[in-house]
């Protein structure tokens, strides 16, 4: 067994993360809300391990302990701790974000209501890109359905000591071996199936080197991946945000962000892309995180959070 404490930069709210997961379910996670715990299979080296995330403390004094049922080599221990720290955005300091949001009367209530919310990142860049390709021009529910079907069809699984099974996302090699005809019965469109397999083959044959992306700037990543078939700017921006954890992206093609801006800023109509860019200028260099909080405003409405509805009512009285 291996156990380690992961330092978390406060504020960090496990409660707000749980709320977000209600509207952004993850089939690879097992969550025990009352225990402040979640479990997920992660690849460490060449092997998949069930990893337990145990959250404790408070938003202002958060604690996170990770553990595995199997022993890990020293190198694997370092790899796991690095992966988990990145995944939970452990080192992100939200105080400069909140200081900026304080100067915008529309964002100020979000900073207070969603305090401590950070990105839960996808720890595997290949998975992050495939998930984003799947999500192109689809609603969240159906995109999640397709992701789960791909997991079950082409992925692996690992069981813990109690016999519970955890899904492991397929490797680039596993997806590259697929044919379009195998994904069509899973309700993947012809084009989406082609794009997913094409990207996997680009990774396996070395045309795309995912390990290089961390050293690139945002624009360099966009220029590097944009020539690939079926991958547009929105898809790469989502990879930068949800995979690499870059803090200053503004995906103006995102419908959810457009709806959220209308809600938060009390606009009579949905903003067009030039207007979204103008509004987002004042969010720099935290546009990814303001986008997250605006997405969560839409999520809070969908979840029926009465406290949020009351806050918005007071903010925008009729």
C-alpha positions, 0 to 999 in steps of 0.5 A: 500500500502507498499513502501520501498527502497532497498539498492543496493551495487554499481555498479548495472546496470538495463540496463545490466539486461534488456539485459540479460532478452532478451535472458533469458525471464521470463514469470513471469516478466512484464518489462517497460524498459523506466520507469526503472520498472518491476513487478512480483508476489511474495508470502509473507506469504501465499498470492501472491502480485504483487510487483513493482520494480522501478529502478532509479539513475545510475550504480554507484549510483543505487536506488531501490524502491519496492511497493505493492498495498496491505498493509503488516504486519510488519513481511511481510514487513521484509520478502518481503524486504529480498526476494527482496534484495536476488533476485536482489543480492543487497548486492553483492560487485562486486569490488573484482570480477573486481579487479580479472578480471583486471589481466586476459586480456581475462576477463578484457574487460568483466568487463568493458562491462558488468559492474554492471551486477548481478544475478537476482535470483529465489526467491523460492528454489522449483521453482529454482530446478524445473526450473533446472530439466526442463532445463536439456539437453534442449536448453533455448527456449524449457526449457522456453516453458515447464516452462511456460506450467507448470506455466499455468497448475499447478500454480496460478495467481494474478491480479493487480488493473488494472486487469492484470494477473501475473503467480505464480509458483505452490507450492510443494503441487500442483506439488506433486498432479500431475501425469506423464500422466498430463504432457506428453501432455505438451511435458514433457518427461516421465523421466522429468515429473517423476523427477519433481513430485518425487522432489515435493513429496520429499519436501512435505513428508519432505525428502527434507527440502529446508529451511536447504539449506541456512545453508549448504556449497556448497558441503553439498548441493550437497551431500544432493540432489545428491541421489535424482532421476533425479538430477545431479551435474549440476542441483544442481550447478545451484540451488546454483547459480541461487537460493541461489546466491552462488558466486563460482560455476563452472558448467563445464557440461554446454554447454553454458559456454563451448562455452563462454570460447572458445569465450572469450579465443579465443580457437581453439576448445571447451575446455573439462572439465579438461581444463575448470577447469584449466582456472577457477582456477584463477577465485576463489572465483568468478567462478559463476560471471565470468561464468555469464559474459561469458554466457553474452558474448555469449548472446551479440553475439546472441543479435547482440550487435555491440559494443560487436562485435567490442570490441571482434574484437579489442581484437582478431584481425585476 
